Amino acid sequence: MGRRKPKIRYFDDLEIQDMAFGGEGIAKLATDKGDFVVFVKNALPGQVVDAKIIKYKKSFAKCKLVRVKKASPEEVDMPYQSIPGAPFMRLPIEKQEAYKQTSTLEMYKRIAKVENIEDIFETYISSPESVHYRNKMEYSFSTLISELKTEQETEGFALGFKRRGQWWAVENLDKDSGLFDQQLEDNLHKIRAFCEGTGLPPWNPRKSEGFFRFLVVRKSFVNDELLLNLVTTSQDLEQFDKQAFVGLLQEILGDRLAGLWHTINDDIGDAAKQPAEQSKLLYGKGKIVERILGLDFEISMQSFFQTNPRCAELLYSKVIDYVKLSMQDGAEDQVVMDLFCGTGTIAQLLAQNPQIGSVIGVDIVPEAIVDAKENAKRNKIDDIKFYAADVRKFLKEYPQYIGKINTIVLDPPRAGIAPKALLRVIELGASAIVYVSCNPSTQARDTLTLREHGYELQNFCLVDQFPHTAHIESIAFFKKK
């Protein structure tokens, strides 16, 4: 028989005492069998909260934060509108960093079984900017408004962010959130008023119908300009005055408006799909450029690119340092492989460094490799090769690299590397692996496998690319025994 579900559905007046990896506040309830531990996502130490149970076990429960009844003594006032995407904005950045470092190292000990992680840990790299650091933001339209203070839902016209833990109600953004672009966000209410004035409806999440769906914005820091994409359905499209909308954005942003796309998305799924074939450029240019460590990268609305480019420079610099450590003295024809290379950012940065040998980039997505080659051409980097290939078949398809790969740089998606794929990586026989992770828990899991196959963890550091959130990135340097 399965475990009987608890009769209670909520915990009231929980006092948060500590923070676990992933931004979960920890509360402890005394029982005759010892402490019952309650994990509450996005709750801060010192807060008193109400929480809804989403998972219940014998000795612990996982909960969703319902409301904060008492603020933490550590919280401070900030001049920004509170949003779901910045749950720790009111916690001083030094406190955020301390909690992230401690909880990540403890998690690594528990999962990766690296008891001496403090000895291996090298540094915590802070974001150069703790506010206005993002280069992309996605705003949602909805007929359901979640009131900021009461969380009551009302019918109306909303443009902002979905309430935490929900997919239907949207909190209107009326001023700067502190994460993205102040000029745009201080004027988002004007965009909302214009759209409402057209008489066309926002997306109705209950009926999966409506006209306005998303406003997606990308920012170039090097050129200080914004590229926007308005995502709508085709319903009553002829009633929408596109040029008047362009005029409004010009009035708000002036010369900072790089371009405006319009995308038709009639799917009922609630995701900001931006297929290029269903997009039309209404104004300006279709792409923007960002500069990373002296190299220029062209970014489309569909491109993957680091969200915090100034901090990404520090991350990439550390990757380069670790790759230099892996270089073997006197070894000829050393090859560095950038696996999961995407559009080739890391590969190009490595290739322009004279202390690093030949560089190849490999990705299973052919379109990404096309973009990577174009980026390398734009940056005039010739000593680099890109391959659209599956890691499982790479050496069979390109036998010239057998025994030649000295170092592999891994930068996988958040889910990490599939266990079978990791074994194929190990079979490439590299003497060193530089593993970049946006989810240290999956990296810790993979560390167990790498150690079993003779790779010793020698250096480890953390990079805080996402201040005011629970996210942290890690870079691990493994050397084969």
C-alpha positions in Angstrom: 0.0 0.0 0.0 1.2 3.5 -0.7 1.7 6.0 2.0 -1.5 7.7 3.1 -1.6 11.4 2.2 -1.5 13.8 5.1 -4.7 15.3 6.2 -3.1 18.8 6.4 -2.5 20.7 3.2 -0.9 23.8 4.6 1.7 24.8 7.3 0.9 28.1 9.0 3.4 30.3 10.8 6.6 28.5 9.8 9.7 30.1 11.0 12.5 29.7 8.4 15.8 29.0 10.0 18.2 28.3 7.2 18.5 27.9 3.4 19.2 24.7 1.4 20.7 24.4 -2.1 18.3 25.7 -4.8 16.9 28.5 -2.6 14.7 26.4 -0.3 14.1 27.9 3.1 14.3 25.3 5.9 11.9 25.1 8.9 12.0 22.4 11.6 9.1 21.1 13.5 9.8 19.2 16.7 8.1 15.7 17.0 8.5 12.8 19.4 10.5 11.1 16.6 12.8 14.0 16.1 12.7 17.1 13.8 10.3 17.1 10.8 12.0 19.2 8.2 9.9 21.5 5.9 11.5 22.9 2.7 9.8 26.1 1.4 10.9 27.3 -2.0 12.1 31.0 -2.1 11.6 31.5 1.6 14.3 33.4 3.5 15.9 32.7 6.8 14.2 34.8 9.5 10.8 35.0 7.7 7.6 33.6 9.1 5.5 32.1 6.3 2.5 30.1 5.3 3.2 27.3 2.9 1.2 24.8 0.8 2.4 21.1 0.9 3.3 19.8 -2.6 5.3 16.7 -1.4 5.0 14.8 1.9 7.3 12.2 3.2 7.9 10.5 6.6 10.6 12.9 7.8 10.2 16.0 5.5 7.9 18.0 3.3 8.4 20.1 0.2 6.2 23.2 0.1 5.3 26.2 -2.0 5.4 29.6 -0.5 1.9 31.0 0.0 2.6 34.3 1.8 5.2 36.0 4.0 3.6 37.0 7.3 6.7 38.4 8.8 9.8 39.7 7.0 13.3 38.6 7.8 15.4 41.0 9.9 18.0 40.7 7.1 15.7 42.1 4.5 16.1 45.7 3.3 13.9 48.1 1.3 14.6 48.3 -2.5 13.3 50.9 -5.0 12.0 48.2 -7.4 8.7 46.5 -7.9 8.8 43.0 -6.5 8.5 40.3 -9.1 8.4 36.4 -9.0 11.7 36.2 -10.9 13.7 38.0 -8.1 12.6 36.3 -4.9 15.7 37.4 -2.9 15.8 41.1 -4.1 15.3 42.3 -0.6 18.2 40.2 0.8 21.5 42.1 0.7 23.7 40.6 -2.1 26.5 39.6 0.3 23.9 37.5 2.3 22.7 35.9 -0.9 26.2 34.9 -1.9 27.0 33.5 1.5 23.9 31.3 1.4 24.5 30.1 -2.1 28.1 29.2 -1.4 27.5 27.3 1.8 24.5 25.4 0.4 26.2 24.5 -2.9 29.3 23.2 -1.2 27.2 21.1 1.3 25.2 19.7 -1.6 28.4 18.8 -3.5 29.6 16.9 -0.4 26.3 15.0 -0.2 25.9 14.1 -3.8 29.4 14.0 -5.3 30.9 12.5 -2.1 33.8 15.1 -2.2 34.4 15.6 1.4 37.3 18.0 0.9 35.4 20.3 -1.4 36.4 23.4 0.7 40.1 22.6 -0.1 39.3 22.3 -3.8 37.0 25.3 -3.9 38.9 28.2 -5.5 36.7 31.3 -5.6 33.2 32.7 -5.7 32.8 35.0 -8.7 30.2 37.8 -8.1 28.2 39.4 -10.9 29.8 42.8 -11.8 26.3 44.3 -11.6 23.7 43.1 -9.2 20.8 45.1 -10.8 19.8 45.7 -14.4 22.1 42.8 -15.5 19.8 40.8 -17.7 19.9 41.0 -21.5 16.5 39.3 -22.1 13.1 39.5 -20.6 9.7 37.9 -21.5 6.5 39.6 -20.5 3.1 37.9 -20.6 -0.4 39.1 -21.4 -3.4 37.7 -19.6 -7.1 38.4 -18.9 -6.5 37.4 -15.3 -4.8 40.0 -13.1 -3.1 38.9 -9.9 -3.1 41.9 -7.5 0.4 42.4 -6.1 -0.5 42.9 -2.4 -3.6 40.7 -2.0 -2.9 38.1 -4.7 -6.6 38.3 -5.5 -7.5 37.5 -9.1 -9.6 39.9 -11.1 -10.6 40.1 -14.8 -8.9 42.7 -16.9 -5.9 43.4 -19.1 -2.5 42.3 -17.6 1.0 42.7 -19.0 3.9 41.6 -16.7 5.0 38.4 -15.0 3.0 35.3 -14.1 2.5 34.9 -10.4 5.0 32.5 -8.9 4.0 28.9 -9.2 1.1 29.6 -11.6 0.6 29.7 -15.4 -2.5 31.8 -15.6 -2.6 34.9 -13.5 -0.3 37.8 -14.4 1.0 40.6 -12.1 1.1 43.9 -13.9 4.5 45.4 -14.1 4.2 49.1 -13.4 7.8 50.1 -12.8 11.4 49.0 -12.9 11.9 45.4 -11.6 15.7 46.0 -11.1 16.6 43.0 -13.3 16.3 44.3 -16.9 16.0 47.7 -18.5 14.8 50.6 -16.4 13.6 52.8 -19.3 11.5 50.0 -20.9 10.0 48.8 -17.6 9.2 52.2 -16.3 7.1 52.7 -19.5 5.6 49.2 -19.8 2.3 50.5 -18.4 2.1 52.7 -21.6 2.5 49.6 -23.8 -0.2 47.9 -21.8 -2.5 50.9 -22.1 -1.9 51.1 -25.9 -2.7 47.4 -26.4 -5.8 47.6 -24.2 -6.9 50.6 -26.2 -7.0 48.6 -29.4 -10.0 46.7 -28.2 -8.2 43.4 -29.0 -8.2 40.9 -26.0 -5.2 39.6 -24.2 -4.7 35.9 -23.9 -7.4 34.1 -21.9 -5.6 31.2 -20.2 -8.9 29.4 -19.3 -10.2 29.4 -22.8 -6.8 29.4 -24.7 -7.9 32.3 -26.9 -7.1 36.0 -27.3 -4.9 38.2 -29.4 -2.0 39.6 -27.3 0.3 36.8 -25.9 3.9 37.9 -25.1 6.3 40.7 -25.5 9.9 39.4 -25.7 12.8 41.9 -25.4 16.5 41.4 -26.0 19.2 44.0 -25.1 22.6 44.8 -26.4 24.8 46.2 -23.7 27.6 47.2 -26.0 25.3 49.2 -28.3 22.7 50.1 -25.6 19.8 49.1 -27.8 16.7 46.9 -27.6 15.2 44.3 -30.0 11.5 43.5 -29.4 9.1 40.8 -30.5 5.4 41.1 -30.1 3.8 37.6 -30.1 0.1 37.5 -30.9 -2.4 35.1 -32.5 -3.9 35.7 -35.9 -7.3 36.5 -34.4 -8.6 39.8 -35.9 -5.1 40.7 -36.9 -6.3 43.3 -39.4 -7.6 45.4 -36.5 -4.1 45.8 -35.1 -2.3 49.0 -36.2 1.3 47.8 -36.4 2.8 51.1 -37.4 1.1 52.9 -34.5 2.7 50.3 -32.2 6.1 51.0 -33.8 5.4 54.7 -33.2 4.7 54.1 -29.5 8.0 52.2 -29.1 9.9 55.0 -30.9 8.3 57.5 -28.5 9.4 55.4 -25.5 12.9 54.3 -26.5 14.0 56.7 -29.2 17.2 55.7 -30.9 17.5 52.7 -28.5 14.9 50.8 -30.5 16.9 48.5 -32.7 14.0 46.7 -34.2 10.6 45.2 -33.8 9.4 41.7 -34.9 5.8 40.5 -35.0 5.3 36.7 -34.5 2.1 34.8 -35.1 1.6 32.0 -32.6 -1.8 30.2 -32.7 -0.7 27.2 -30.6 -2.8 26.7 -27.4 0.3 25.9 -25.4 1.3 28.7 -23.1 4.9 29.2 -24.2 6.4 32.2 -26.0 7.3 30.3 -29.2 9.0 32.6 -31.7 9.4 30.6 -34.9 11.3 32.5 -37.5 9.1 31.3 -40.3 6.1 32.9 -38.6 7.8 36.2 -37.8 7.9 39.4 -39.7 10.2 42.4 -39.2 8.1 45.5 -38.8 10.9 48.0 -38.1 14.6 48.4 -38.0 17.1 45.5 -38.0 16.3 41.9 -37.1 19.4 41.2 -34.9 21.5 42.9 -32.3 25.2 42.4 -31.5 26.8 41.7 -28.1 30.5 41.8 -27.4 32.2 39.2 -25.1 35.9 39.6 -24.3 36.5 41.5 -27.5 34.5 39.2 -29.9 31.2 40.2 -31.4 28.2 37.9 -31.5 25.1 38.4 -33.5 21.9 37.6 -31.6 18.5 36.9 -33.1 15.3 36.6 -31.2 15.6 32.8 -31.3 19.3 32.6 -30.3 20.6 31.2 -27.1 22.9 33.6 -25.4 24.2 34.2 -21.9 21.7 36.2 -19.9 24.2 38.2 -18.0 27.0 39.1 -20.5 29.3 41.0 -18.2 29.4 38.2 -15.7 29.7 35.7 -18.6 33.0 37.3 -19.5 34.3 36.4 -16.0 32.9 32.8 -16.4 34.6 32.4 -19.8 37.9 33.8 -18.5 37.9 31.2 -15.7 37.2 28.5 -18.3 40.2 29.7 -20.3 42.4 29.6 -17.2 41.4 26.0 -16.6 42.0 25.0 -20.2 45.5 26.5 -19.9 46.1 24.3 -16.8 45.2 21.3 -18.9 47.8 21.9 -21.6 50.6 19.3 -21.6 54.1 20.6 -22.0 55.7 19.4 -25.2 52.7 17.6 -26.5 52.1 18.3 -30.2 48.7 18.5 -32.0 46.8 19.1 -28.8 43.1 19.5 -29.5 40.6 21.3 -27.3 37.0 20.2 -27.9 34.1 22.5 -27.0 31.3 20.0 -26.7 27.7 21.2 -26.8 29.3 24.3 -28.4 26.0 25.9 -29.5 26.8 29.0 -31.5 30.5 28.7 -30.7 31.1 31.3 -28.0 33.5 29.3 -25.8 35.3 27.7 -28.8 36.0 31.1 -30.4 37.3 32.6 -27.1 39.6 29.6 -26.7 40.8 29.8 -30.3 41.9 33.4 -30.1 44.2 32.6 -27.1 47.8 31.9 -28.3 48.5 29.6 -25.4 45.8 27.1 -26.4 46.2 24.6 -29.3 43.8 23.7 -32.0 40.1 24.1 -31.1 37.1 22.2 -32.4 33.4 22.8 -31.6 30.9 20.0 -31.7 27.1 20.2 -31.4 24.3 17.9 -32.4 22.2 20.8 -33.7 23.2 21.6 -37.3 21.6 25.1 -37.2 23.8 26.0 -34.2 26.9 24.9 -36.1 25.9 27.1 -39.1 25.6 30.1 -36.7 28.9 29.2 -35.1 30.7 29.2 -38.4 29.2 32.6 -39.2 30.3 34.0 -35.9 33.8 32.8 -36.3 33.9 34.3 -39.8 32.7 37.6 -38.5 35.4 37.6 -35.8 38.1 36.5 -38.3 39.0 33.4 -36.4 40.4 30.9 -38.8 42.1 28.3 -36.6 38.9 26.6 -35.5 36.6 23.9 -36.9 33.0 23.1 -36.2 31.2 19.8 -36.6 27.5 18.9 -36.5 27.8 15.5 -34.8 26.6 13.2 -32.0 29.3 12.7 -29.4 28.5 8.9 -29.5 29.6 8.7 -33.1 32.2 11.5 -33.3 35.4 9.4 -33.4 33.9 7.0 -35.9 33.0 9.8 -38.2 36.2 11.8 -37.6 38.9 9.2 -36.8 41.7 11.8 -37.3 41.0 12.9 -33.7 41.6 9.6 -32.1 44.2 10.1 -29.4 44.4 13.8 -30.2 41.8 15.3 -27.8 43.7 16.7 -24.8 40.9 18.7 -23.2 37.1 18.7 -23.4 35.0 21.7 -22.4 31.5 20.7 -21.4 28.6 23.2 -21.1 25.5 21.1 -21.1 21.8 22.1 -20.6 20.4 22.4 -17.1 19.4 18.7 -17.1 23.1 17.8 -17.3 24.5 15.1 -19.5 22.6 11.9 -20.0 24.5 9.0 -18.3 25.2 7.2 -21.6 26.4 10.4 -23.3 28.7 11.0 -20.4 30.3 7.6 -20.9 30.8 8.5 -24.6 32.6 11.7 -23.5 34.8 9.6 -21.2 35.6 7.3 -24.2 37.1 10.2 -26.1 40.1 9.8 -23.8 40.8 13.4 -22.9 43.4 14.0 -20.3 41.3 16.9 -18.8 37.7 18.0 -18.6 36.4 21.5 -17.9 32.8 21.2 -16.9 30.6 24.3 -16.8 27.2 23.8 -15.3 24.1 26.0 -14.7 22.9 23.3 -12.3 25.6 22.2 -9.9 23.4 19.3 -8.6 23.6 17.5 -12.0 27.3 18.3 -12.2 27.7 16.8 -8.7 25.9 13.7 -9.9 28.2 13.4 -13.0 31.3 14.0 -10.7 30.7 10.5 -9.2 30.9 8.9 -12.7 33.9 10.9 -13.7 35.8 10.0 -10.6 34.9 6.3 -11.1 36.6 6.5 -14.5 39.8 8.1 -13.2 39.1 11.8 -13.4 40.1 13.7 -10.3 38.4 16.9 -9.3 41.2 19.5 -8.9 39.6 22.9 -9.0 36.1 24.1 -8.4 34.5 27.6 -8.4 31.1 29.3 -8.4 29.8 32.0 -10.7 26.8 34.1 -9.6 25.2 35.0 -13.0 21.8 35.5 -11.5 21.7 37.7 -8.5 18.4 37.8 -6.5 17.5 34.2 -7.6 18.5 30.8 -6.3 20.5 30.0 -9.4 24.3 29.6 -9.4 26.7 28.3 -12.0 29.8 26.2 -11.3 33.0 25.3 -13.1 34.8 22.1 -12.3 38.3 21.1 -13.6 39.0 17.4 -13.8 42.4 15.9 -14.5 42.8 12.2 -15.5 45.1 10.3 -13.1 
